[in-house]
Amino acid sequence: MSIRDFFGYSPEQVSHAERLASGAGGFVGIFLIAVVSYYFTGFEGAAMIVPSMGASAVLVFAVPHGKLSQPWNVLGGNGISAVVGMTCYLYVPDVFLAAGLAVGIAITLMHYMSCIHPPGGASALAAVIGGDAIHALGYQYVLTPVLLNAFIIFLVAIGFNYLFPWRRYPASLMKSVSKGGPTQKQEYNIPRLSQDDLDYAMRKMDLLVDMTADDLVQLYSLASKYSETRHLQPEDIKLGHYYSNGLYGSLWQVRQIIDESPHEEPTRDKVIYKIVSGHNRYTTGTATREEFAYWARYEVEQQENDWVRAGGTIESDPTA
């Protein structure tokens, strides 16, 4: 395992426009929230509340289509957590115990209410350790400034993201908007996986994934369409070399070119191959060089018991 894999580093695959739009949205949202928080709690209270809203801003403006960024998560997660935090402050005398209970109970309730929102933990904690300005508010803290701030972020996110054709908030609006006009479900054709399949898989994993099942369906569809367009060129197919079709499970194969029959007409140029890993292992076949190139996704080489492609990605034989 590399150091990069250990720390989970993966370069973002988003455009400069997307990054700049996220930053601009965060600026507008937090500016308004800072003004509101200062009005209700003064400088001391605002200093404790605004950081949690800053975390909410990162979610709704940087990942507006993420599951944890949706309106119910923002409003419900912050609101429930604020109630829990203020309750713990009022009824648990020990501040350390109250702080731990506030965050722990808030996380649990957010799970049960299906509104997990990481900044909610900060909203709960601020109610306990936020100082006199926040403590003086009592349960009013839940409405003003927490829910009011969350509602401001919600409204700003709707209006701001609407300015950019590729961004919509909440994520449900993306289902009816696309560049070509048709709805997302009309645009995407899912031949093997349905949304129910992905819902089932997410339940079986018992993990909270910051993507909706609908987003996963669209991601799978786009990846599948892109994969279908990727293949080698006939001139890339060389005698003695190994090639993989890049599929999964029983469909995966590695073939070696063991002979070739050149022809003046490119369409009649043939190769003879042997399946060395995967389905129908050790059998042979023939194909035109063009057909084989369309089948092949990339060249591989064998290292110990694994097949490795360019970049060091390992493919394991599912039949081994």
Secondary structure, DSSP 4 states (H G I P E B T S, - for coil): --HHHHTT-------HHHHHHHHHHHHHHHHHHHHHHHHHHHHHHHHHHHHHHHHHHIIIIISTTSGGGSHHHHHHHHHHHHHHHHHHHHH---HHHHHHHHHHHHHHHHHHTT---THHHHHHHHHHHS-HHHHTTTTHHIIIIIIHHHHHHHHHHHHHHTTSTT--SSGGGGGG--TTSS-HHHH---SS--HHHHHHHHHHHT---SS-HHHHHHHHHHHHHHHHH----GGG--TT-EEE----GGG-EEEEEEEEE--SSGGG-EEEEEEEEETTTT-EEEEEHHHHHHH--EEEEEETTEEEETTS-EE--TT-
